[in-house]
Amino acid sequence: MPVIEAWINQTLKESEFFAVRGALAQDRGTRNPLEDYAVDRFSLKSLGLSDPQIDSYYTSLYVNTIGFYSRIRELVDSHTTRSKLQQQTSTKHDSKGSLISALWKVYAILFEYSF
Protein backbone atom coordinates (compact mmCIF):
# COMPACT_ATOMS: atom_id res chain seq x y z
CA MET A 1 0.00 0.00 0.00
CA PRO A 2 2.70 2.55 -0.85
CA VAL A 3 0.14 4.99 -2.28
CA ILE A 4 -1.93 5.06 0.90
CA GLU A 5 1.20 5.32 3.09
CA ALA A 6 2.34 8.27 0.95
CA TRP A 7 -1.10 9.92 1.33
CA ILE A 8 -0.99 9.50 5.12
CA ASN A 9 2.54 10.93 5.35
CA GLN A 10 1.68 13.84 3.06
CA THR A 11 -1.47 14.64 5.04
CA LEU A 12 0.47 14.58 8.31
CA LYS A 13 3.12 16.89 6.81
CA GLU A 14 0.40 19.30 5.71
CA SER A 15 -1.10 19.26 9.20
CA GLU A 16 2.26 20.42 10.55
CA PHE A 17 2.52 23.14 7.92
CA PHE A 18 -0.93 24.45 8.84
CA ALA A 19 -0.13 24.12 12.57
CA VAL A 20 -3.01 21.75 13.28
CA ARG A 21 -3.28 21.27 17.03
CA GLY A 22 -1.83 17.93 18.08
CA ALA A 23 0.39 17.54 15.03
CA LEU A 24 3.99 16.69 15.81
CA ALA A 25 5.90 19.49 14.14
CA GLN A 26 9.50 18.40 14.00
CA ASP A 27 12.61 18.91 11.97
CA ARG A 28 12.71 15.30 10.86
CA GLY A 29 15.22 15.42 8.03
CA THR A 30 14.43 12.42 5.85
CA ARG A 31 12.06 10.72 8.30
CA ASN A 32 8.38 10.49 7.49
CA PRO A 33 5.68 11.63 9.91
CA LEU A 34 4.54 8.04 10.48
CA GLU A 35 8.00 7.40 11.95
CA ASP A 36 7.55 10.29 14.41
CA TYR A 37 4.34 8.68 15.66
CA ALA A 38 6.05 5.25 15.62
CA VAL A 39 3.35 3.79 13.39
CA ASP A 40 5.52 3.44 10.30
CA ARG A 41 5.78 -0.01 8.73
CA PHE A 42 9.13 -0.81 10.37
CA SER A 43 7.92 0.12 13.87
CA LEU A 44 4.69 -1.83 13.50
CA LYS A 45 6.52 -4.88 12.13
CA SER A 46 8.89 -4.76 15.11
CA LEU A 47 5.78 -5.07 17.32
CA GLY A 48 4.81 -8.26 15.52
CA LEU A 49 2.27 -6.97 13.02
CA SER A 50 2.29 -8.51 9.56
CA ASP A 51 2.31 -6.61 6.27
CA PRO A 52 -1.37 -7.46 5.62
CA GLN A 53 -2.32 -6.16 9.09
CA ILE A 54 -0.36 -2.95 8.53
CA ASP A 55 -1.91 -2.52 5.07
CA SER A 56 -5.34 -3.01 6.64
CA TYR A 57 -4.59 -0.34 9.27
CA TYR A 58 -3.40 2.18 6.66
CA THR A 59 -6.36 1.40 4.41
CA SER A 60 -8.75 1.91 7.34
CA LEU A 61 -7.23 5.31 8.07
CA TYR A 62 -7.71 6.34 4.46
CA VAL A 63 -11.20 4.91 3.94
CA ASN A 64 -12.61 6.22 7.21
CA THR A 65 -11.08 9.66 6.81
CA ILE A 66 -12.26 10.13 3.24
CA GLY A 67 -15.63 8.53 3.98
CA PHE A 68 -16.33 10.72 6.98
CA TYR A 69 -15.24 13.84 5.10
CA SER A 70 -17.58 12.90 2.24
CA ARG A 71 -20.46 12.55 4.70
CA ILE A 72 -19.69 15.95 6.21
CA ARG A 73 -19.64 17.50 2.74
CA GLU A 74 -23.05 15.96 2.00
CA LEU A 75 -24.45 17.52 5.16
CA VAL A 76 -22.94 20.92 4.50
CA ASP A 77 -23.86 20.93 0.83
CA SER A 78 -27.50 20.09 1.50
CA HIS A 79 -29.98 22.70 0.36
CA THR A 80 -31.21 23.57 3.86
CA THR A 81 -27.72 24.04 5.27
CA ARG A 82 -26.69 26.14 2.29
CA SER A 83 -29.73 28.39 2.70
CA LYS A 84 -29.15 28.89 6.42
CA LEU A 85 -25.47 29.70 5.92
CA GLN A 86 -26.37 32.25 3.25
CA GLN A 87 -28.93 33.86 5.56
CA GLN A 88 -26.57 33.61 8.56
CA THR A 89 -29.48 33.28 10.96
CA SER A 90 -29.37 31.53 14.31
CA THR A 91 -25.96 29.99 13.78
CA LYS A 92 -22.41 30.89 14.65
CA HIS A 93 -21.18 29.43 11.37
CA ASP A 94 -20.83 32.04 8.69
CA SER A 95 -19.30 29.72 6.10
CA LYS A 96 -19.15 26.10 5.01
CA GLY A 97 -15.55 25.96 6.20
CA SER A 98 -16.54 26.99 9.71
CA LEU A 99 -19.22 24.29 9.88
CA ILE A 100 -16.92 21.60 8.41
CA SER A 101 -14.24 22.50 10.95
CA ALA A 102 -16.69 22.27 13.85
CA LEU A 103 -18.02 18.88 12.70
CA TRP A 104 -14.45 17.53 12.45
CA LYS A 105 -13.55 18.89 15.89
CA VAL A 106 -16.52 17.18 17.50
CA TYR A 107 -15.59 13.91 15.76
CA ALA A 108 -11.97 14.21 16.92
CA ILE A 109 -12.99 14.89 20.53
CA LEU A 110 -15.42 11.97 20.57
CA PHE A 111 -12.85 9.68 18.99
CA GLU A 112 -10.09 10.70 21.36
CA TYR A 113 -12.19 10.15 24.46
CA SER A 114 -13.99 7.00 23.34
CA PHE A 115 -11.42 4.58 24.71
N, C-alpha and C positions, 0 to 999 in steps of 0.2 A: 504494500500500500504506500509506495513512495509519494504518490500524488497527494494523498490525504495527509500524510505526515508533513509534507511541504506546506499544505494549506494551514495546518495547525500552527506550525512554526511561524509562518508569515503573519497569521492573525495575532499571535502572541507578540511578535515584534511590533506590529502596528499598535497594539494596546499600550505598549511602552511609549511609543512615539507620541500618542495622544494622551499620555499620562492617565490612563484608566486606573482608578483606585484598585489596589490589590495586585497590580501587575509588577513583576519583579524587574525593575529597570536596572540593568547592570551593563558594565563594559565587559562583554563576554568574549571579545576577540572572534574566534572562529566557532565557538560553541553555539548551538541552537538553543532557543528558549526551553524546549522540552528537557534539555539536559539540566538547565537551572532548576527546574521543578522536579528533577530526578524521575521523570516518566518517559525518558527517551528509550528507544528499543534496547540499548545495551543495559541500562539500569534495570529495566523490567525483566530482561532475560536473566540477569544476575540474581533476581528474586525468585526465579524458577518458572516464570511465565513462558509459554511457547510462542512462536511466531504467529500461529493462528489466533491465539488469545489476544496478543498485542494488536494484531490487525483488527480484531473484533472491537477492542477498546477504542482504537483510533476511528474506526468507522462509526461507532456509536456517538462519539463526540461530534463528528461531522453531521451525521444524519439528524441527531436531536437538535443541534444548534440551528441548522438550516431549516428543519421542519418547524421548530418553534418560531423562528423569525418569520417564516412564511405565514404562519397562523396569526401572528401579531399584525403583519401587513394586511391580511384579510380583514381583521377587525378595524384597523385604522382607515382602510380604504373603503369601508362600507359607506353607503350613501348617508345614513343617519349621522355617523361620526364626522364625515366630511362636512355636512351641513352645520353641525354644532360648532366645529372648529372655525368655520368661516364666520359664523355669527358671534363667536367668542362669548357665549352666554353660559353662565353657571358652571364654568370649568376653569381650572387654573392653567390648562394647556392651551397655548395660543398657536401651536403648530403640530403637525404630525410628528416631527422629531421629538418634541417634548413628551408627547403621549407614548411614543415608542420607547423612549428612554425610561419613562416611569414603569411601563409594563415589564421591561427587562430587569429593572432594579428590584421590583417585587419578586420576580422569578428567582433572581440571584439570592435574595435574602431567604426566601422559602427553601431553596435548594441547600444553602449553606447550613441552615439550622434544622434540616430534616433528619439529621442522623445523630 
